[in-house]
Amino acid sequence: MNKTIIATLGLATVLSFSAGAAVQQINTEQAQGLQPMGTISFSQIGSSPMDMRHELAAKAAKEGASSYRVIEARTGDSWHATAELYK
């Protein structure tokens, strides 16, 4: 039973990472001509830039976006980022 739960959790982690990896971070030039579909935000205390990118990509994938562009980022004791999503 425990092996099944561990295997299922491991597979879910791999699948969620793969879904997040399919979404690309783009810049302003690359966003030209793409269809915007809204924004997402993420805030966390003690996060790293890689954690922020991973969380934004995961949220963008959950919303069905193919790419996102960071439009606001703040650092300090806590991190905050806002990104525009594109189809």
C-alpha positions, -999 to 999 in steps of 0.1 A, spaced: 0 0 0 27 25 10 47 17 -21 17 25 -43 12 58 -26 49 67 -29 49 57 -66 17 77 -73 31 108 -56 64 104 -75 45 102 -108 23 132 -99 55 152 -92 70 143 -126 38 151 -144 34 184 -127 70 194 -135 66 183 -171 34 204 -175 52 235 -160 82 229 -183 61 231 -214 52 267 -207 79 292 -219 89 324 -204 90 351 -231 101 387 -235 82 417 -248 94 412 -284 84 375 -284 49 385 -271 42 406 -301 14 390 -321 5 365 -294 -30 366 -279 -30 377 -243 -53 357 -220 -50 373 -185 -25 376 -157 -13 355 -128 6 365 -96 28 347 -71 41 358 -37 63 339 -13 86 345 17 121 331 13 117 320 -23 144 319 -50 142 332 -86 141 296 -98 112 288 -75 93 319 -88 98 308 -124 87 273 -116 56 285 -98 47 310 -126 51 283 -152 30 258 -132 2 284 -128 4 294 -165 1 257 -175 -29 252 -152 -46 282 -170 -38 266 -204 -12 292 -215 16 283 -238 38 312 -226 40 340 -200 58 373 -197 68 387 -163 54 422 -161 63 429 -124 88 415 -101 98 426 -66 124 410 -42 134 416 -6 123 396 24 95 382 2 92 377 -35 63 388 -57 59 384 -95 30 391 -119 30 377 -154 8 381 -185 -3 348 -201 -5 341 -238 -21 314 -259 
